[in-house]
Amino acid sequence: MISFLGFAKSGEDKTIMKADTIVAVEVDEEEGKGAFAFSGYLDSYYMANFNKPASRSNMGATNARVFDQRSGQFSLGLVQAKVAYTNAKSEAVVDLSFGPNANMGNYGNALFSTALAIKQAYFTYKFTDKFSMTAGQFGTHIGYEVIDAPANFNYSLSNLFNNGPFYHAGLKATYAFSDRASLMVGVVNNVDGLGDNNRKKGFISQLYFKPVDNWNVYINYIGSNEANPDTVTFEEPKAFYQVLDLATSFQVSDNFLLGLNAAYGSQKGDFQGFGGPEAAKTWGGVAVYANSAITDNFGIGARYEYFTNDSGVRGLLTRAGMGTSVNSVTLTGNISLADGHILVKPEFRLDAYPKVAGSGEEQQFEDSDGNFTKNSQTTFGLAFIYKF
């Protein structure tokens, strides 16, 4: 059976790594006060790029890929070590990540240049069976895909994921109206940062509901002033950053799942010192997922995504620094070995960008001579993952 594999980018809010991947050790068994749990994974990959870029990079002009950035070489992705303590009223989680991908997904909270990062560090207190609060650093609620490679069907990550956010530091509260509906609201410092760059605070929310069995719907939001204060007057500039996100999945049958992620974002003013538009500009996209189990140990899944940053306000840009858009098609196989602990993922991906007009204008991707002459990129590779 193939089931939906997680929404939240750092895997905290809607993680699936529970029964089959976490080893629990009971503490004080007679009274049943609590249990420790330890889990994690490591992943590596080899990616062949049919453009044969001279730099052996899949990045193109800017940000074409999130984690699988290297081609023509075996590469380490990410190593995770997660410890949790849970009892009837509370839970505490320390989630650390290591390796080249650690700093890419948690760039605001890396501890060393060797990319040891705090991915999550939070605790939750359950006031009642329906109401709980969480404090600390936690993975974002926004998006369909997650940082954790075992939890996504596809290995390469979408442009919707790439444009964030990834995590937050703050306080959030969740109320479950029933087992079919809940609401989360919270206050956080800012986007992807342990500390705040101004005195403003961001507002986050998530409405979850299950219209029918096997259909999960999450409506997510974040709104925040991400501007740096004026260095002379220290006044708080007027600015905003906001994202409205829909993530939903429907388990059509035991062997077939459909998913959808759609997001619309807007920004006005400075974003954490990187500048920004005087008038509000927008970006957004949609990704459609279809995953099927062929046998108990093999599945295949497809993802189609359209993402547009024509306004140029986010990271997806041309060589000339102008906004652009992309159509991406990804086809991924999932081979499960060693009782599910080993995952091998062969993957084909095509990214197609509009051709930059004008004589002599550089395109999005590099060729074997180091020139940017390609407006599309095709890769094929294998990901090797061990989870425990």
Helices and strands as residue ranges (DSSP letters): E 23-27, E 34-49, E 74-86, E 90-98, H 100-105, G 107-109, E 116-126, E 131-139, G 149-151, H 159-162, E 167-178, E 181-188, E 202-209, E 215-224, E 240-253, E 256-268, E 281-295, E 298-309, E 324-337, G 338-340, E 342-352, E 365-366, E 372-374, E 376-387
